[in-house]
Amino acid sequence: MTFPTTINTMVSPSLLTKISRFSDGGVLAALLEIIQNARRAGAKRIDITQVKADQGLVLRIRDDGCGIADPVKFLALGDSGWDEKIARSEDPAGMGVFSLAGHHVTVRSHPAAIGAAWQVSIPPHAWESGQALDVIPSSLDQGTEIEIDLPEAWAQQLEQSVKSAARFCPVSIWFDGNRQPYENFLHGAVRIEEWEGCRIGIFTDKYDLHREQPRINFHGLTVCCRLPFVSDADGGRGWYAKVDIVDTCPIRFVLPARKEILQGAALEALCEACEAAIFRTIAREGHHRLSFAHWLRAKALDISLPEAAPWLHEWTPRTAETEGVPVGERVAGEPMILMPADQTHIEQAVNRAIVSGRPLGAALVRPIDDFAGYAWYNAIPRVLGCSFRIERGEGDICDYGADMEPPSDFRSGRVEAISLEVAVQGQGAPAENAEVIVLPTDVLIMPPDRWTDLEEVIILLGADSTITPGELAALIEAACFYPDEDCDADSYHTQQAAFDMQARFAANMLLLGEDAAVLERVREAMREHVAWLIPRDRAIRMQAVNYLVEASFADNDDISALSAAE
């Protein structure tokens, strides 16, 4: 076997036999292709109607454009027949009409340059067979008219498909005598810039648009594309771009469907233009909360932005059931200290120690690491870590911090003293030179690494703690309660109510003693499960020993005594 000395690219005639697979076969795809061709032909109005014919419903699409001068090129795969200007600005593929492949189609056109009309009918099998089709004279007086035998599936989707095709199309589209609504693709933009034949609209939204949201409009054909999204470092606002193509544009589409943008230098240039437009929009506002990385990117694009507004959210402790970080009040114009996130029970204990005043000499604020690099942010002192020192007696001192197991001999109850030690790193100071600030505190909750019951949690109280049972119960719940989301678990309300009852019992045990705690729990159980059974204005006297319960109605004197007690 010998090999040829030269080869060249070519299109195999067998490609024509697969032409029906060049489109998704839906009515919307067909409408979009026909509308695009009519627009290129200079049409100002397109009428779409359903017509009853002998063979059934027919979809008729008629425009007032310049018509099709050459019937041969109309059905030439890959040869669009458009002039050089249209070919350069629109990048037509010469495949649009083949979105009708497999359907019985009649085409009539009156090319204005010739002054006479022609007509051709294409049976379903002719699209892939390449058979000769007769071109005959037509009485059409203007533009182009296409009639398609309307399949049932198309008929069901037709009205909505016409609305979708007309929504962002600059050509007036009518359906069964009604003008279809038109919407400016960039409606709602806070600012619009012109770029390379496009209009770039900048929009604000807290969240990035989903990838499936249309971001580019090509004369009514919308395309999904990942374009730049810029957001505040603290999630306050976001900016994204949408692009409306109005003239010659360097970007190109993946053919023939035009459902994707071709990757390459042109798309990269468009993304950069969108990014720059976003930063210019932000610059006009005069303030922002962008990350330092975004600030540097704007600078690289020759856009001058001020530093992010110098304020942070006040630090507030997280609760065990809260996955996100709570947002406190704004702190600005006063000394601040960055307080990093810690384990929930540690944060609750720290908050207890600093609940009154500002013992660290500044407001604790939540750090936003994306601000690192700004001069004002770099100057804020930072808490490097927190730990607790527990004194149980002379010489019996224990340190406790995050990710540490409580000592095995610890039991819930009062200790001589508890203190919070906070390591604060000042501006420009190395971590080893951090200042350690010691603050007295009165409560420390220490859950073991793996625990399933509140009885396993160690609760320590300082000797002089004046916390009330209600305050302690609330602190226990904030530090420890996390609902089980398993499908076999009780509802959140049931779990929370059960934990709340356990927390109150534990608090009463520590602060009031076992007898008072048991009596209060019995009263709670009576209020919750028994009181509603007692007739109104009656009283019941109960006595319980072990599992034997006696009950009897009380006399009137007892009722009066109970009423007075309330």
C-alpha positions as CSV (number, residue, x, y, z in Angstrom):
1,M,0.0,0.0,0.0
2,T,1.2,3.5,-0.9
3,F,0.2,6.7,0.9
4,P,-0.8,9.9,-0.9
5,T,1.7,12.7,-0.9
6,T,-0.9,15.3,0.0
7,I,-4.3,15.5,1.7
8,N,-6.8,18.2,2.2
9,T,-9.9,18.8,4.4
10,M,-13.3,18.0,2.9
11,V,-16.9,17.5,3.8
12,S,-18.2,14.0,3.1
13,P,-21.5,13.8,1.2
14,S,-22.6,11.2,3.9
15,L,-22.9,14.2,6.3
16,L,-26.1,15.1,4.6
17,T,-27.7,11.8,5.7
18,K,-27.2,12.9,9.3
19,I,-28.6,16.4,8.9
20,S,-31.7,15.8,11.0
21,R,-29.4,15.4,14.1
22,F,-27.9,18.9,13.7
23,S,-30.7,20.3,15.8
24,D,-32.5,19.2,19.0
25,G,-35.7,18.8,16.9
26,G,-37.7,21.2,19.1
27,V,-39.9,24.0,18.0
28,L,-38.0,26.6,19.9
29,A,-34.7,25.8,18.2
30,A,-36.5,26.0,14.8
31,L,-38.1,29.4,15.7
32,L,-34.8,30.9,16.9
33,E,-33.0,29.9,13.7
34,I,-35.8,31.3,11.4
35,I,-36.0,34.5,13.4
36,Q,-32.3,35.0,13.3
37,N,-32.3,34.6,9.5
38,A,-35.2,37.0,9.1
39,R,-33.4,39.6,11.3
40,R,-30.2,39.3,9.1
41,A,-32.4,39.9,6.1
42,G,-33.4,43.2,7.6
43,A,-36.9,42.2,8.7
44,K,-38.7,44.7,11.0
45,R,-41.7,42.4,11.6
46,I,-42.2,38.7,11.8
47,D,-45.7,37.1,11.9
48,I,-46.1,33.6,13.2
49,T,-49.5,32.0,12.8
50,Q,-51.2,28.6,12.9
51,V,-53.2,27.8,9.8
52,K,-55.6,25.0,9.2
53,A,-54.9,23.2,6.0
54,D,-56.2,20.0,4.3
55,Q,-53.3,18.0,5.8
56,G,-53.8,19.5,9.3
57,L,-52.3,22.4,11.2
58,V,-49.5,24.4,9.5
59,L,-47.1,26.7,11.2
60,R,-46.6,29.8,9.0
61,I,-43.7,32.2,9.6
62,R,-43.5,35.4,7.4
63,D,-41.1,38.3,7.5
64,D,-40.8,41.6,5.7
65,G,-37.0,41.3,5.0
66,C,-35.1,41.5,1.7
67,G,-35.9,37.9,0.7
68,I,-33.6,35.1,-0.4
69,A,-31.9,35.8,-3.7
70,D,-30.5,32.4,-4.4
71,P,-32.7,29.3,-3.7
72,V,-29.7,27.0,-4.3
73,K,-27.7,28.5,-1.4
74,F,-30.8,28.4,0.8
75,L,-30.4,24.6,0.9
76,A,-26.6,24.4,0.7
77,L,-25.2,23.0,3.9
78,G,-22.5,25.3,5.3
79,D,-23.0,28.1,2.7
80,S,-25.0,30.8,4.3
81,G,-25.2,33.0,1.2
82,W,-24.9,36.2,3.3
83,D,-22.8,39.1,2.2
84,E,-19.4,39.9,3.7
85,K,-20.7,42.4,6.2
86,I,-23.2,39.9,7.7
87,A,-20.7,37.1,7.5
88,R,-18.2,39.1,9.5
89,S,-20.6,40.5,12.1
90,E,-22.9,37.5,12.6
91,D,-20.7,34.4,11.8
92,P,-23.6,32.5,10.2
93,A,-23.0,28.8,9.8
94,G,-25.3,28.1,6.9
95,M,-27.1,25.4,8.9
96,G,-30.1,27.2,10.3
97,V,-32.7,26.0,7.8
98,F,-31.7,22.4,8.6
99,S,-33.3,22.8,12.0
100,L,-36.5,22.0,10.0
101,A,-35.0,18.7,8.7
102,G,-37.5,15.9,8.8
103,H,-40.6,18.1,8.4
104,H,-42.6,18.9,5.3
105,V,-41.7,22.5,4.5
106,T,-42.8,25.0,1.9
107,V,-40.6,28.1,1.3
108,R,-41.6,31.2,-0.6
109,S,-39.4,34.3,-1.0
110,H,-39.4,37.6,-2.8
111,P,-35.8,38.9,-3.1
112,A,-36.2,42.7,-3.4
113,A,-33.1,42.9,-5.7
114,I,-34.7,40.7,-8.3
115,G,-38.3,41.8,-8.1
116,A,-39.8,38.3,-8.5
117,A,-40.7,35.5,-6.1
118,W,-39.9,31.8,-6.0
119,Q,-41.3,28.8,-4.1
120,V,-40.0,25.3,-3.2
121,S,-41.6,22.4,-1.3
122,I,-39.4,20.0,0.7
123,P,-40.9,16.7,1.7
124,P,-39.6,15.1,4.9
125,H,-37.4,12.5,3.2
126,A,-35.7,15.0,0.8
127,W,-33.7,16.7,3.6
128,E,-31.2,13.8,3.8
129,S,-31.6,12.3,0.3
130,G,-30.3,15.2,-1.7
131,Q,-33.0,14.7,-4.3
132,A,-33.7,17.5,-6.8
133,L,-36.5,19.9,-5.8
134,D,-38.6,22.0,-8.2
135,V,-38.4,25.8,-7.8
136,I,-41.5,27.5,-9.2
137,P,-42.8,31.1,-9.3
138,S,-44.7,32.5,-6.4
139,S,-47.1,35.4,-5.9
140,L,-45.4,36.5,-2.6
141,D,-45.0,40.2,-2.7
142,Q,-42.4,40.8,0.0
143,G,-39.9,39.0,2.3
144,T,-39.9,35.3,3.1
145,E,-42.6,32.9,4.1
146,I,-42.0,29.5,5.6
147,E,-44.8,26.9,6.1
148,I,-44.2,23.8,8.2
149,D,-46.6,20.9,8.9
150,L,-47.1,21.3,12.6
151,P,-46.5,18.2,14.7
152,E,-48.6,17.7,17.8
153,A,-45.5,18.0,20.0
154,W,-44.7,21.4,18.4
155,A,-48.3,22.6,18.7
156,Q,-48.3,21.9,22.5
157,Q,-45.2,24.0,23.0
158,L,-45.7,26.6,20.4
159,E,-47.2,29.5,22.4
160,Q,-44.6,29.4,25.1
161,S,-41.8,28.9,22.6
162,V,-42.9,32.0,20.6
163,K,-42.9,34.0,23.8
164,S,-39.4,32.7,24.7
165,A,-38.0,33.5,21.2
166,A,-39.5,37.0,21.2
167,R,-38.6,38.0,24.7
168,F,-35.2,39.6,24.0
169,C,-35.4,39.7,20.2
170,P,-35.0,43.3,18.7
171,V,-37.4,42.4,15.8
172,S,-41.2,42.9,16.3
173,I,-42.8,39.4,16.6
174,W,-46.5,38.7,16.3
175,F,-48.2,35.5,17.1
176,D,-51.8,34.8,15.8
177,G,-52.3,38.6,15.5
178,N,-50.9,39.6,18.9
179,R,-47.7,41.5,19.5
180,Q,-45.4,39.5,21.7
181,P,-43.8,41.1,24.8
182,Y,-40.3,42.4,24.3
183,E,-37.9,42.8,27.2
184,N,-34.6,44.7,27.3
185,F,-32.0,42.1,28.2
186,L,-30.2,44.6,30.4
187,H,-33.3,45.9,32.2
188,G,-32.5,46.5,35.8
189,A,-28.7,47.1,35.3
190,V,-27.2,49.7,37.6
191,R,-24.8,50.7,34.9
192,I,-24.1,49.9,31.2
193,E,-20.9,50.1,29.3
194,E,-20.2,49.8,25.6
195,W,-17.5,47.3,24.5
196,E,-16.6,45.9,21.0
197,G,-20.2,45.9,19.7
198,C,-21.6,44.8,23.0
199,R,-23.5,46.4,25.8
200,I,-22.2,45.2,29.2
201,G,-24.8,45.6,32.0
202,I,-23.7,45.4,35.6
203,F,-26.2,44.1,38.1
204,T,-26.2,43.7,41.9
205,D,-27.2,40.6,43.7
206,K,-26.0,39.0,47.0
207,Y,-25.5,35.7,45.4
208,D,-23.8,34.6,42.2
209,L,-26.1,33.6,39.3
210,H,-26.4,29.9,38.7
211,R,-24.4,28.7,35.7
212,E,-27.7,27.9,33.8
213,Q,-28.8,31.5,33.9
214,P,-28.5,33.3,30.5
215,R,-25.7,35.8,30.6
216,I,-25.3,36.7,26.9
217,N,-28.0,37.8,24.5
218,F,-27.3,37.4,20.7
219,H,-30.2,39.3,19.2
220,G,-32.8,37.2,21.0
221,L,-30.8,34.0,21.3
222,T,-29.7,33.8,25.0
223,V,-26.7,31.8,26.0
224,C,-25.5,30.6,29.4
225,C,-21.9,31.5,30.2
226,R,-19.8,31.9,33.3
227,L,-18.9,35.6,33.5
228,P,-17.2,37.4,36.4
229,F,-18.9,37.7,39.7
230,V,-17.5,40.0,42.4
231,S,-18.8,40.1,45.9
232,D,-18.2,41.8,49.2
233,A,-15.8,40.0,51.5
234,D,-18.5,39.8,54.2
235,G,-21.3,38.7,51.8
236,G,-23.2,42.0,51.8
237,R,-23.5,42.5,48.0
238,G,-22.4,41.0,44.8
239,W,-22.0,42.4,41.2
240,Y,-22.3,40.4,38.0
241,A,-22.4,41.1,34.3
242,K,-24.8,40.4,31.4
243,V,-23.9,41.1,27.8
244,D,-26.2,42.2,25.0
245,I,-24.6,41.8,21.6
246,V,-25.8,44.6,19.3
247,D,-23.2,44.7,16.5
248,T,-20.0,43.0,15.4
249,C,-18.5,41.2,18.3
250,P,-15.2,39.3,18.6
251,I,-16.7,36.4,20.6
252,R,-17.9,33.3,18.6
253,F,-20.4,30.6,19.4
254,V,-20.1,26.8,19.2
255,L,-21.9,25.9,16.0
256,P,-24.4,25.0,14.8
257,A,-26.6,25.2,17.9
258,R,-25.0,28.5,19.3
259,K,-25.8,27.3,22.9
260,E,-22.2,27.8,24.1
261,I,-19.5,30.4,23.8
262,L,-16.3,29.3,22.1
263,Q,-13.4,29.2,24.6
264,G,-10.4,31.3,23.6
265,A,-8.8,34.7,23.7
266,A,-12.0,36.6,22.7
267,L,-14.0,35.2,25.6
268,E,-11.1,35.9,28.0
269,A,-11.1,39.5,26.7
270,L,-14.9,39.7,27.2
271,C,-14.5,38.4,30.8
272,E,-11.8,41.0,31.5
273,A,-14.0,43.8,30.1
274,C,-16.9,42.6,32.3
275,E,-14.6,42.5,35.4
276,A,-13.3,46.0,34.7
277,A,-16.9,47.3,34.2
278,I,-17.8,45.8,37.6
279,F,-14.9,47.5,39.3
280,R,-15.7,50.9,37.6
281,T,-19.3,50.6,38.8
282,I,-18.0,50.0,42.4
283,A,-15.6,52.9,42.1
284,R,-18.4,55.3,41.3
285,E,-20.0,54.5,44.6
286,G,-16.9,55.7,46.5
287,H,-17.0,52.9,49.1
288,H,-17.0,49.1,49.1
289,R,-16.3,46.0,51.2
290,L,-14.2,44.0,48.6
291,S,-11.5,41.7,49.6
292,F,-7.9,42.9,49.3
293,A,-7.4,40.4,46.4
294,H,-10.2,42.1,44.5
295,W,-8.7,45.5,45.4
296,L,-5.4,44.4,43.8
297,R,-7.2,43.0,40.8
298,A,-8.9,46.3,40.2
299,K,-5.5,48.1,40.5
300,A,-4.1,45.7,37.9
301,L,-6.9,46.7,35.6
302,D,-5.9,50.4,36.2
303,I,-9.0,51.1,38.3
304,S,-8.4,53.0,41.5
305,L,-10.5,52.0,44.5
306,P,-10.3,53.2,48.1
307,E,-9.6,50.6,50.8
308,A,-12.6,48.7,52.0
309,A,-14.7,50.6,54.6
310,P,-12.9,50.2,57.9
311,W,-15.6,48.5,60.1
312,L,-16.2,45.0,61.3
313,H,-19.1,43.1,63.1
314,E,-19.0,42.9,66.8
315,W,-18.0,39.4,68.0
316,T,-20.9,37.4,69.5
317,P,-20.6,33.8,70.7
318,R,-22.0,31.0,68.5
319,T,-24.4,28.5,69.9
320,A,-24.0,24.7,69.4
321,E,-26.9,24.4,67.0
322,T,-25.8,27.4,64.9
323,E,-23.8,26.4,61.8
324,G,-23.1,30.0,60.6
325,V,-21.4,32.8,62.4
326,P,-23.8,35.3,64.1
327,V,-23.6,38.8,62.9
328,G,-23.2,41.4,65.6
329,E,-23.5,45.2,65.4
330,R,-21.1,47.3,63.3
331,V,-18.0,48.5,65.1
332,A,-16.3,51.5,63.6
333,G,-14.2,54.4,64.7
334,E,-13.1,52.8,68.0
335,P,-10.4,50.3,69.1
336,M,-11.0,46.7,68.0
337,I,-9.5,43.3,68.6
338,L,-9.9,40.4,66.2
339,M,-11.5,37.4,67.9
340,P,-11.2,34.2,65.9
341,A,-13.8,31.4,65.9
342,D,-13.4,28.8,68.6
343,Q,-15.4,25.8,69.9
344,T,-18.9,26.7,70.9
345,H,-18.6,26.0,74.6
346,I,-15.3,28.0,74.7
347,E,-17.0,31.0,73.0
348,Q,-19.9,30.9,75.5
349,A,-17.5,30.8,78.4
350,V,-15.4,33.7,77.0
351,N,-18.6,35.7,76.5
352,R,-19.5,35.1,80.1
353,A,-16.2,36.5,81.2
354,I,-16.4,39.7,79.1
355,V,-20.2,40.2,79.3
356,S,-19.9,43.4,81.2
357,G,-17.8,46.2,79.8
358,R,-14.7,45.8,77.7
359,P,-12.0,44.3,79.9
360,L,-9.6,43.9,77.0
361,G,-9.7,47.6,76.3
362,A,-11.4,47.3,72.9
363,A,-14.4,45.8,71.2
364,L,-14.0,42.2,70.2
365,V,-14.9,41.8,66.4
366,R,-15.2,38.9,64.0
367,P,-12.1,38.7,61.7
368,I,-12.6,38.7,57.9
369,D,-9.3,37.3,56.6
370,D,-10.1,38.5,53.1
371,F,-9.4,42.0,54.4
372,A,-5.8,41.1,55.3
373,G,-3.6,43.5,53.4
374,Y,-5.5,46.7,54.0
375,A,-3.6,49.0,56.3
376,W,-6.5,49.6,58.7
377,Y,-7.1,45.8,59.0
378,N,-3.4,44.9,59.5
379,A,-3.2,47.4,62.4
380,I,-5.9,45.7,64.5
381,P,-4.6,43.6,67.4
382,R,-5.6,39.9,67.3
383,V,-6.5,37.3,69.9
384,L,-4.2,34.3,69.3
385,G,-6.0,32.0,71.6
386,C,-8.0,31.5,74.8
387,S,-7.6,29.1,77.7
388,F,-8.9,28.7,81.2
389,R,-7.1,28.1,84.5
390,I,-9.1,26.2,87.1
391,E,-8.1,26.2,90.8
392,R,-9.7,23.5,92.9
393,G,-7.5,24.0,96.0
394,E,-4.0,25.0,97.1
395,G,-1.6,23.6,94.4
396,D,-4.4,21.9,92.5
397,I,-4.4,24.0,89.3
398,C,-5.5,22.8,85.8
399,D,-5.5,24.4,82.4
400,Y,-8.2,23.8,79.9
401,G,-8.7,25.0,76.3
402,A,-10.1,24.1,72.9
403,D,-9.8,20.4,71.8
404,M,-8.8,19.4,75.3
405,E,-10.5,16.6,77.3
406,P,-11.5,17.5,80.9
407,P,-9.3,15.7,83.5
408,S,-10.7,12.3,84.4
409,D,-11.1,13.2,88.1
410,F,-13.2,16.4,87.4
411,R,-16.8,16.4,88.5
412,S,-19.5,19.1,88.1
413,G,-19.7,21.5,91.0
414,R,-18.0,24.5,92.6
415,V,-14.3,25.2,92.5
416,E,-12.2,27.9,94.2
417,A,-11.6,30.0,91.1
418,I,-11.8,30.1,87.3
419,S,-9.9,32.6,85.2
420,L,-9.8,33.2,81.4
421,E,-6.4,33.8,79.8
422,V,-6.4,35.7,76.5
423,A,-3.3,36.0,74.4
424,V,-3.4,39.2,72.3
425,Q,-0.9,40.0,69.5
426,G,-0.4,43.7,68.9
427,Q,0.3,45.4,65.6
428,G,3.6,44.2,64.1
429,A,4.5,42.2,67.2
430,P,5.6,38.6,66.8
431,A,3.3,35.9,68.2
432,E,5.8,34.9,70.9
433,N,5.6,38.4,72.3
434,A,1.8,38.3,72.7
435,E,0.4,39.9,75.8
436,V,-1.6,37.6,78.1
437,I,-4.6,39.2,79.7
438,V,-6.2,37.4,82.7
439,L,-9.9,37.9,83.4
440,P,-11.9,36.3,86.3
441,T,-14.9,34.3,85.3
442,D,-17.4,32.1,87.2
443,V,-18.7,29.4,84.8
444,L,-17.0,26.9,82.6
445,I,-18.8,24.1,80.6
446,M,-16.6,21.2,79.5
447,P,-18.2,18.6,77.2
448,P,-16.1,15.5,76.5
449,D,-14.9,14.8,73.0
450,R,-17.7,12.3,72.3
451,W,-20.8,12.6,74.4
452,T,-24.5,11.7,74.0
453,D,-26.0,12.8,77.3
454,L,-25.9,16.0,79.4
455,E,-24.8,13.9,82.4
456,E,-21.4,13.5,80.7
457,V,-20.9,17.3,80.6
458,I,-18.8,18.8,83.4
459,I,-20.1,22.2,84.6
460,L,-17.8,24.1,86.9
461,L,-18.9,27.1,89.0
462,G,-16.6,29.6,90.7
463,A,-16.8,29.9,94.5
464,D,-18.4,33.3,94.3
465,S,-20.6,32.7,91.2
466,T,-24.0,34.3,91.5
467,I,-25.5,32.8,88.3
468,T,-29.2,31.9,88.6
469,P,-30.6,28.5,87.7
470,G,-32.3,30.0,84.6
471,E,-29.2,31.7,83.4
472,L,-27.1,28.6,83.9
473,A,-29.7,26.4,82.0
474,A,-29.7,28.9,79.1
475,L,-25.8,28.8,79.0
476,I,-25.8,25.0,79.0
477,E,-28.3,24.9,76.1
478,A,-26.3,27.5,74.1
479,A,-23.0,25.6,74.7
480,C,-24.3,22.0,74.2
481,F,-27.6,21.6,72.5
482,Y,-27.4,20.3,68.9
483,P,-30.4,18.6,67.4
484,D,-30.1,15.2,65.8
485,E,-31.1,15.5,62.2
486,D,-31.4,11.7,61.6
487,C,-34.8,10.8,60.1
488,D,-35.5,8.5,63.0
489,A,-35.0,11.3,65.6
490,D,-37.8,13.3,67.2
491,S,-38.7,16.7,65.8
492,Y,-36.5,19.7,66.6
493,H,-39.2,21.0,69.0
494,T,-39.3,17.7,70.9
495,Q,-35.6,17.4,71.2
496,Q,-35.2,21.0,72.2
497,A,-37.9,20.7,74.9
498,A,-36.3,17.6,76.3
499,F,-32.8,19.1,76.4
500,D,-34.2,22.3,78.0
501,M,-35.7,20.2,80.8
502,Q,-32.5,18.4,81.4
503,A,-30.5,21.6,81.4
504,R,-32.8,23.1,84.0
505,F,-32.6,20.0,86.2
506,A,-28.8,20.1,86.0
507,A,-28.7,23.8,86.8
508,N,-31.1,23.3,89.8
509,M,-29.0,20.3,91.0
510,L,-25.8,22.4,91.1
511,L,-27.3,25.6,92.5
512,L,-30.3,24.5,94.6
513,G,-29.5,21.0,95.6
514,E,-30.9,17.6,94.8
515,D,-34.2,18.0,96.7
516,A,-35.1,21.3,95.2
517,A,-34.1,20.1,91.7
518,V,-36.3,16.9,92.0
519,L,-39.3,18.9,93.3
520,E,-39.0,21.4,90.5
521,R,-38.8,18.7,87.9
522,V,-41.9,17.0,89.4
523,R,-43.7,20.4,89.2
524,E,-42.7,20.7,85.6
525,A,-43.9,17.2,84.8
526,M,-47.2,18.0,86.5
527,R,-47.7,21.3,84.6
528,E,-46.8,19.6,81.3
529,H,-48.6,16.3,81.5
530,V,-51.2,16.3,84.4
531,A,-52.5,19.8,85.0
532,W,-54.7,19.8,81.9
533,L,-56.6,16.7,83.2
534,I,-57.8,18.5,86.4
535,P,-61.3,20.1,86.2
536,R,-61.4,23.9,86.3
537,D,-61.7,25.3,89.8
538,R,-60.9,21.9,91.4
539,A,-57.8,20.8,93.2
540,I,-56.2,17.4,93.5
541,R,-53.9,16.3,96.3
542,M,-51.3,13.7,95.2
543,Q,-48.8,11.5,97.1
544,A,-46.2,9.3,95.4
545,V,-44.0,6.8,97.0
546,N,-41.8,4.7,94.6
547,Y,-44.2,3.9,91.8
548,L,-47.3,4.0,93.9
549,V,-49.3,7.2,93.2
550,E,-52.4,8.3,95.3
551,A,-54.7,11.1,94.2
552,S,-57.8,12.7,95.8
553,F,-59.8,15.9,95.3
554,A,-58.9,18.5,97.9
555,D,-61.6,20.3,100.0
556,N,-62.5,24.0,99.6
557,D,-59.9,25.1,102.2
558,D,-57.2,23.5,100.3
559,I,-58.4,25.2,97.1
560,S,-58.2,28.5,98.7
561,A,-54.7,27.8,100.0
562,L,-53.5,26.8,96.5
563,S,-55.1,29.9,95.0
564,A,-53.4,32.1,97.6
565,A,-50.0,30.3,96.8
566,E,-50.3,31.2,93.2
